Amino acid sequence: MYNADALRERYARTSDSDLLALMNVGPERLTAESRQALVDEAARRGLQPPVGWTGVVPAINTYSLPGKRRYIKANFGARFVAWIVDSIIGIVPVTVAGVFVGVSGYINRHAESAILLLIACGLWSIWYGFTKDGREGGQSIGKEMMDLMVVNVETNKPCSMGESAMRAIIWFVLNIVPLVGFFIEPVMAIAAEDGRRLGDRAAGTQVIPVNSYVPTSR
């Protein structure tokens, strides 16, 4: 028999229409665990339960935020690994190009080509850093490897290029702060109930597990 937590995880993978169809069965025909899990999931998505469910209240009051979807907090370890992967992807081309130009003496023989190579690699690093979470499905390469994604909590759509850039800008600005700047965002990601760092709050986004994402029904 499923407990309420297992049922919440199960219902999180259903569509809005399927969830409401389950609720149309009526609370009196379901187990207490099923009733609670269904009403929690409906509240998390901001759905209006059918008539007859008004007496069943969400177990977690923070689920009920009008206009917003609430998703479970992504594992920080998985986020950290994704960050390392994305950092390597952004830095390696610049590093390899720099080592090649410096060690091979290529810059002495073909100065203009060497400079263009370094600029191109630098632009790639900047472009990837600012747009990586705006790739298809709101997933950078690192997040895709770790089954994570970034979603807009207002629209319930995967992160856009603009939102990805905003997240990166906040990260960059905070890193300018001496000594403590680098640690502000990780601490926020760990301490916040929903794992949203300052960049997420500015962009209206949240990092979530892919299997918890429920697209908005059309």
TIBA-535264 format. One line per field, with one value per residue (C-alpha): residue number from 1; residue in three letters; x, y, z. Coordinates in steps of 0.1 Angstrom, whole numbers, plus 2048, in hexadecimal, padded with zeros to 3 digits. Layout:
// TIBA-535264
resi: c(NUM; ...)
resn: c(ala; ...)
X: c(X; ...)
Y: c(Y; ...)
Z: c(Z; ...)
// end
This chain:
// TIBA-535264
resi: c(1; 2; 3; 4; 5; 6; 7; 8; 9; 10; 11; 12; 13; 14; 15; 16; 17; 18; 19; 20; 21; 22; 23; 24; 25; 26; 27; 28; 29; 30; 31; 32; 33; 34; 35; 36; 37; 38; 39; 40; 41; 42; 43; 44; 45; 46; 47; 48; 49; 50; 51; 52; 53; 54; 55; 56; 57; 58; 59; 60; 61; 62; 63; 64; 65; 66; 67; 68; 69; 70; 71; 72; 73; 74; 75; 76; 77; 78; 79; 80; 81; 82; 83; 84; 85; 86; 87; 88; 89; 90; 91; 92; 93; 94; 95; 96; 97; 98; 99; 100; 101; 102; 103; 104; 105; 106; 107; 108; 109; 110; 111; 112; 113; 114; 115; 116; 117; 118; 119; 120; 121; 122; 123; 124; 125; 126; 127; 128; 129; 130; 131; 132; 133; 134; 135; 136; 137; 138; 139; 140; 141; 142; 143; 144; 145; 146; 147; 148; 149; 150; 151; 152; 153; 154; 155; 156; 157; 158; 159; 160; 161; 162; 163; 164; 165; 166; 167; 168; 169; 170; 171; 172; 173; 174; 175; 176; 177; 178; 179; 180; 181; 182; 183; 184; 185; 186; 187; 188; 189; 190; 191; 192; 193; 194; 195; 196; 197; 198; 199; 200; 201; 202; 203; 204; 205; 206; 207; 208; 209; 210; 211; 212; 213; 214; 215; 216; 217; 218)
resn: c(met; tyr; asn; ala; asp; ala; leu; arg; glu; arg; tyr; ala; arg; thr; ser; asp; ser; asp; leu; leu; ala; leu; met; asn; val; gly; pro; glu; arg; leu; thr; ala; glu; ser; arg; gln; ala; leu; val; asp; glu; ala; ala; arg; arg; gly; leu; gln; pro; pro; val; gly; trp; thr; gly; val; val; pro; ala; ile; asn; thr; tyr; ser; leu; pro; gly; lys; arg; arg; tyr; ile; lys; ala; asn; phe; gly; ala; arg; phe; val; ala; trp; ile; val; asp; ser; ile; ile; gly; ile; val; pro; val; thr; val; ala; gly; val; phe; val; gly; val; ser; gly; tyr; ile; asn; arg; his; ala; glu; ser; ala; ile; leu; leu; leu; ile; ala; cys; gly; leu; trp; ser; ile; trp; tyr; gly; phe; thr; lys; asp; gly; arg; glu; gly; gly; gln; ser; ile; gly; lys; glu; met; met; asp; leu; met; val; val; asn; val; glu; thr; asn; lys; pro; cys; ser; met; gly; glu; ser; ala; met; arg; ala; ile; ile; trp; phe; val; leu; asn; ile; val; pro; leu; val; gly; phe; phe; ile; glu; pro; val; met; ala; ile; ala; ala; glu; asp; gly; arg; arg; leu; gly; asp; arg; ala; ala; gly; thr; gln; val; ile; pro; val; asn; ser; tyr; val; pro; thr; ser; arg)
X: c(800; 80D; 813; 80A; 82E; 830; 80E; 819; 837; 821; 806; 822; 828; 803; 7F5; 7DD; 7BF; 7C8; 7CC; 7AA; 79B; 7A8; 798; 777; 774; 76C; 77F; 768; 773; 798; 7AF; 7BA; 7DD; 7D0; 7B9; 7D5; 7EE; 7D5; 7CB; 7F0; 7F9; 7DB; 7E5; 809; 7FE; 7E5; 7C7; 7A4; 798; 775; 757; 759; 77D; 779; 77C; 79D; 7B9; 7DD; 7F5; 810; 803; 820; 812; 7F7; 806; 7EE; 7FD; 81B; 825; 837; 851; 866; 889; 8A4; 8C0; 8DD; 8F7; 8E8; 8E8; 90C; 917; 903; 915; 937; 92E; 922; 940; 957; 944; 947; 96B; 97C; 97B; 98C; 9A5; 9AE; 9B1; 9C7; 9DE; 9E0; 9E8; A01; A14; A15; A21; A04; 9FE; A21; A1B; 9F6; 9EE; 9CD; 9C0; 9CB; 9B9; 999; 99A; 99D; 981; 96A; 970; 96B; 94A; 93F; 946; 932; 915; 912; 914; 8F7; 8E0; 8E7; 8C7; 8B2; 8BA; 89D; 88A; 89B; 8B9; 8DE; 8F4; 8FD; 8D9; 8CE; 8E9; 8DC; 8B6; 8B0; 89F; 897; 873; 861; 84B; 833; 82D; 837; 84B; 870; 889; 88E; 8AF; 8A6; 89F; 8BF; 8D2; 8C2; 8CD; 8F0; 8F2; 8E9; 903; 91D; 915; 916; 937; 946; 940; 962; 965; 941; 932; 939; 927; 906; 8F4; 8FE; 8F4; 8D2; 8CD; 8D3; 8C0; 8A1; 884; 87F; 8A4; 8A0; 8BF; 8BF; 8C3; 8A4; 890; 89A; 891; 872; 881; 888; 89F; 88A; 88E; 882; 86A; 857; 84F; 82B; 825; 807; 7E9; 7DC)
Y: c(800; 822; 83D; 861; 86A; 84E; 859; 87D; 872; 85D; 878; 891; 87F; 881; 89C; 8B7; 8A6; 884; 891; 8A2; 882; 86F; 889; 887; 863; 875; 876; 85E; 842; 846; 83E; 859; 858; 85C; 879; 88B; 885; 890; 8B0; 8B9; 8B4; 8C8; 8E4; 8E2; 8E8; 903; 8EE; 8F2; 8D1; 8C4; 8CA; 8B3; 8B8; 8D9; 8C8; 8B8; 8D1; 8CF; 8C0; 8D9; 8FC; 909; 8F5; 90F; 92C; 93C; 940; 92B; 906; 8F7; 8DC; 8C7; 8D4; 8C6; 8B3; 8CA; 8AF; 8AA; 8D0; 8D2; 8B6; 8C7; 8E8; 8D7; 8C7; 8E8; 8FB; 8E2; 8E5; 90B; 90D; 8F0; 900; 920; 90C; 8F5; 911; 925; 908; 900; 924; 929; 908; 903; 926; 929; 94D; 957; 948; 951; 96C; 977; 953; 94C; 96A; 962; 93F; 94B; 964; 94A; 932; 94E; 958; 934; 932; 952; 947; 925; 933; 94B; 936; 912; 90E; 91C; 8FD; 8E6; 8DA; 8F4; 8DE; 8E6; 8C9; 8C3; 8C5; 8AD; 894; 897; 896; 8B9; 8D6; 8FB; 906; 927; 925; 93F; 931; 90D; 90D; 902; 91D; 935; 944; 965; 955; 941; 961; 972; 954; 957; 97D; 97B; 95F; 974; 994; 982; 972; 995; 999; 992; 973; 96A; 970; 94E; 93D; 951; 93E; 91A; 923; 930; 910; 8FB; 910; 91A; 903; 901; 903; 923; 939; 95F; 95A; 944; 95D; 979; 963; 953; 930; 911; 8F3; 8D3; 8AD; 8A6; 88A; 8A3; 8BB; 8BC; 8D0; 8E7; 8D8; 8E9)
Z: c(800; 7F7; 811; 80B; 801; 7E8; 7DA; 7D7; 7C2; 7AD; 7A7; 79F; 77E; 773; 75C; 76A; 758; 766; 789; 788; 779; 797; 7AF; 79D; 7AB; 7CC; 7EC; 7FE; 7E7; 7ED; 809; 821; 812; 7EF; 7F8; 809; 7ED; 7D2; 7E4; 7EB; 7C7; 7BB; 7D2; 7C7; 7A3; 7AC; 79F; 7AB; 7BA; 7B0; 7C7; 7E4; 7EC; 7FE; 820; 817; 81E; 812; 82C; 823; 823; 80E; 7F1; 7ED; 7DB; 7C2; 79F; 7A6; 7A3; 7C0; 7B9; 7D0; 7D7; 7C0; 7D1; 7D7; 7D0; 7AD; 7A7; 7B2; 79A; 77E; 785; 783; 762; 754; 761; 750; 72F; 731; 73B; 729; 705; 712; 726; 70A; 6F1; 709; 710; 6EB; 6E1; 6FD; 6FB; 6D6; 6CE; 6B6; 6C1; 6B5; 692; 68E; 6A6; 697; 694; 6B8; 6C6; 6B2; 6C0; 6E4; 6DF; 6CF; 6EC; 705; 6F5; 6F5; 71B; 721; 70A; 71A; 73D; 737; 722; 72E; 742; 725; 710; 706; 724; 73B; 73E; 73C; 731; 756; 762; 746; 752; 776; 76C; 777; 766; 76C; 76B; 76E; 78D; 77F; 75C; 763; 743; 740; 745; 728; 71B; 72C; 74D; 74A; 744; 762; 778; 76B; 76F; 794; 799; 788; 79C; 7BD; 7B4; 7B2; 7D7; 7E8; 7FE; 804; 7E1; 7D4; 7F1; 7F1; 7D6; 7E1; 805; 7F8; 7E4; 803; 81C; 808; 80C; 7E7; 7DE; 7CB; 7CC; 7C6; 7A0; 7A0; 7B3; 79B; 77D; 78C; 789; 79C; 797; 79A; 792; 76F; 77B; 791; 774; 769; 749; 74A; 739; 71A)
// end
